[in-house]
Amino acid sequence: MTTKTNTKRANLRPLLVDVAVPVGGYYLLKNGFGMSTPAALGWSSVVPALRTVFGVVRERKVNAFAALILFVNVVSLVLSFVSGDPRLMLAKDSGISSAIGIGILVSVALGRPMMTAAMKPWLVKGDAEREAAWARLAAGSAAFRRAEKIFSLVWGTVLLVECVVRIVGAYTVPVDTMVWLGTVILAVAMLLGFLVSGALAAGPMAHMLIAETKSARGANQDDPAPVPALAMAGAAGE
């Protein structure tokens, strides 16, 4: 039980460090401590910046999630200085979605689908057998890797489409209407992303994981039990 809990925590740690800490830090600094938007964005960028540098120096690779959050914070920081036109203020809110969507799509093109880090903990569920099954499927199953890419592709596309819809709405729909409609559009996009990515990728991957786990478990049960050394010695003496 302890091993399963530790594995689940290890799977969730990248999400907490790369996403929850900087995003939560921004709202805490802005709403809790009364910092200005630029200051809150700047300070909340420290963790993803350090994670990105650490990944390059220590692991010799870029931490995708940390780099994405850093990129989003920089875009938000630039857009925070945009003011005046209410329609432009509404349109700039979609900049975050576009930055995340582009980052996810780029990760798919590079063969490192970024949304895997968000999906894996919910499919593996902290189970050591599923963790091992995931590793085997990721290494040997083209269908599994294709579904992994599809999951990120769906989310990247959904976020980009949501961005375009909100920009169009910002300049065509009355401002008072778009203030609440923007939230509705985001909620619908998120729901659509969950449904489509689940049907096309997460669901099939879960079935493959279950099948692979059962197959490995059955193979282990079919292995002949090892004969104890003392029994072998006794048989030889007879």
C-alpha positions in Angstrom: 0.0 0.0 0.0 2.8 2.4 0.9 4.7 1.6 -2.3 1.5 2.3 -4.4 1.0 5.6 -2.6 4.6 6.7 -3.1 4.4 5.8 -6.8 1.3 7.9 -7.2 2.9 10.8 -5.5 5.9 10.5 -7.7 3.7 10.6 -10.8 1.7 13.6 -9.5 4.8 15.6 -8.4 5.7 17.0 -11.9 2.1 18.3 -12.2 2.3 19.9 -8.8 5.7 21.5 -9.2 5.3 22.6 -12.9 1.7 23.7 -12.9 0.0 24.0 -9.5 2.9 25.9 -7.8 3.4 28.7 -10.4 -0.3 29.1 -11.2 -1.3 28.9 -7.5 1.5 31.3 -6.7 0.3 33.8 -9.1 -3.2 34.0 -7.6 -1.8 34.0 -4.1 0.6 36.9 -4.8 -2.0 38.8 -6.7 -5.2 38.3 -4.7 -3.7 37.3 -1.3 -0.8 39.8 -1.1 -2.2 42.5 -3.4 0.7 42.5 -5.9 0.2 44.0 -9.3 -0.4 41.6 -12.2 3.1 42.1 -13.7 4.8 41.6 -10.3 2.7 38.5 -9.5 3.5 37.0 -13.0 7.1 37.8 -12.6 7.5 36.2 -9.2 5.4 33.2 -10.1 7.7 32.6 -13.1 10.7 31.9 -10.8 9.8 28.2 -10.2 9.3 27.2 -13.9 12.4 29.2 -14.8 14.5 27.4 -12.2 13.0 24.0 -13.3 13.8 24.8 -16.9 17.4 25.7 -16.1 17.8 22.7 -13.8 16.6 20.4 -16.5 19.1 21.7 -19.0 22.0 21.7 -16.6 21.4 18.5 -14.6 19.3 16.3 -17.0 20.5 17.8 -20.3 17.0 18.2 -21.5 14.3 20.8 -21.3 11.5 20.2 -18.8 8.5 20.6 -21.1 5.9 21.6 -18.6 8.1 24.0 -16.8 9.2 25.7 -20.0 5.5 25.9 -21.2 4.4 27.6 -18.0 7.3 30.0 -18.2 6.4 30.8 -21.8 2.7 31.4 -20.8 3.8 33.6 -17.9 6.0 35.7 -20.2 3.1 36.0 -22.7 0.7 37.0 -19.9 3.3 39.5 -18.6 3.5 41.2 -22.0 -0.3 41.2 -22.4 -0.8 42.6 -18.9 0.5 45.9 -20.2 -2.2 46.1 -22.8 -5.0 48.4 -21.7 -7.5 50.9 -22.9 -9.7 49.2 -25.5 -12.2 46.9 -23.7 -12.4 44.6 -26.7 -8.6 44.3 -26.8 -8.7 43.5 -23.1 -11.2 40.7 -23.8 -9.1 39.4 -26.7 -5.9 39.3 -24.7 -7.4 36.8 -22.3 -7.3 34.2 -25.1 -3.5 34.6 -25.4 -2.9 32.1 -22.6 -4.9 29.4 -24.3 -3.1 30.0 -27.6 0.3 29.9 -25.9 -0.5 26.6 -24.2 -2.1 25.1 -27.3 0.9 26.0 -29.5 3.3 24.6 -26.9 1.3 21.3 -26.7 1.2 21.0 -30.6 5.0 21.7 -30.8 5.6 19.0 -28.2 3.7 16.5 -30.4 5.7 17.5 -33.5 8.9 16.9 -31.5 7.7 13.4 -30.5 7.4 14.4 -26.8 3.6 14.8 -26.3 3.4 17.2 -23.3 -0.1 16.2 -22.0 1.2 12.7 -21.2 2.4 14.1 -17.8 -1.1 15.1 -17.0 -2.8 11.9 -18.2 -0.4 9.2 -16.9 -1.1 9.5 -13.2 -4.9 9.0 -13.8 -4.3 5.9 -15.9 -1.5 4.3 -13.9 -3.2 5.1 -10.5 0.0 4.6 -8.6 0.0 0.9 -9.4 3.4 -0.7 -9.9 2.1 -3.3 -12.4 0.4 -0.6 -14.5 3.6 1.5 -14.3 5.6 -1.4 -15.7 2.9 -2.1 -18.3 3.0 1.6 -19.4 6.8 1.3 -19.9 6.4 -1.8 -22.0 3.7 -0.3 -24.1 5.5 3.0 -24.6 8.6 1.0 -25.8 6.9 -1.6 -27.9 3.4 -0.6 -29.0 2.9 1.8 -31.9 -0.8 2.0 -31.2 -0.1 3.1 -27.6 2.3 5.8 -28.7 -0.1 7.0 -31.4 -2.9 7.3 -28.8 -0.5 9.2 -26.6 0.2 11.7 -29.3 -3.5 12.0 -30.2 -4.3 12.9 -26.6 -2.0 15.9 -26.7 -3.0 16.8 -30.3 -6.7 17.0 -29.3 -5.9 19.3 -26.3 -3.6 21.5 -28.4 -6.2 21.8 -31.1 -9.1 22.5 -28.7 -7.2 25.3 -26.9 -6.3 26.9 -30.2 -9.8 26.8 -31.5 -11.1 28.2 -28.2 -8.6 31.0 -28.6 -9.8 31.9 -32.1 -13.5 31.7 -31.1 -12.9 34.1 -28.1 -11.0 36.5 -30.3 -13.7 36.6 -32.9 -16.3 37.0 -30.1 -14.4 39.8 -28.5 -14.7 41.9 -31.7 -18.2 40.8 -32.9 -20.3 40.2 -29.7 -21.3 43.1 -27.4 -18.7 43.6 -24.6 -21.2 43.0 -21.8 -22.2 39.7 -23.3 -18.7 38.6 -24.1 -17.6 39.1 -20.4 -19.6 36.1 -19.3 -19.7 34.3 -22.7 -15.9 34.0 -22.6 -16.1 31.8 -19.5 -18.8 29.7 -21.1 -16.7 29.2 -24.2 -13.7 28.1 -22.1 -15.9 25.7 -20.1 -17.3 24.1 -23.3 -13.8 23.8 -24.8 -12.6 22.0 -21.6 -15.6 19.6 -21.6 -15.1 19.0 -25.3 -11.4 18.3 -24.7 -12.1 15.8 -22.0 -14.8 13.9 -24.1 -12.8 13.8 -27.3 -9.4 13.0 -25.8 -11.0 10.4 -23.6 -12.8 8.7 -26.5 -9.9 8.8 -29.0 -6.9 8.3 -26.7 -7.2 8.0 -22.9 -9.9 5.3 -23.1 -8.1 3.1 -25.6 -4.8 3.5 -23.6 -6.6 2.5 -20.4 -7.8 -0.7 -22.1 -4.3 -1.4 -23.4 -2.8 -0.9 -20.0 -5.4 -3.3 -18.4 -4.8 -5.9 -21.0 -1.0 -5.6 -20.7 -1.1 -5.8 -16.9 -3.3 -8.9 -17.0 -1.1 -10.5 -19.7 2.1 -9.9 -17.6 0.3 -11.2 -14.5 -0.8 -14.4 -16.3 2.7 -15.0 -17.7 4.2 -14.7 -14.3 1.7 -17.3 -12.9 2.5 -19.7 -15.7 6.2 -19.7 -14.9 7.2 -23.0 -13.2 8.0 -22.5 -9.5 11.7 -22.8 -8.8 12.8 -26.0 -7.1 14.4 -25.3 -3.7 18.1 -26.1 -3.6 17.8 -28.4 -0.6 15.2 -30.5 -2.3 17.4 -30.8 -5.4 20.3 -31.9 -3.1 18.1 -34.5 -1.4 17.0 -35.9 -4.8 20.6 -36.2 -6.0 21.5 -38.1 -2.8 18.8 -40.6 -3.4 
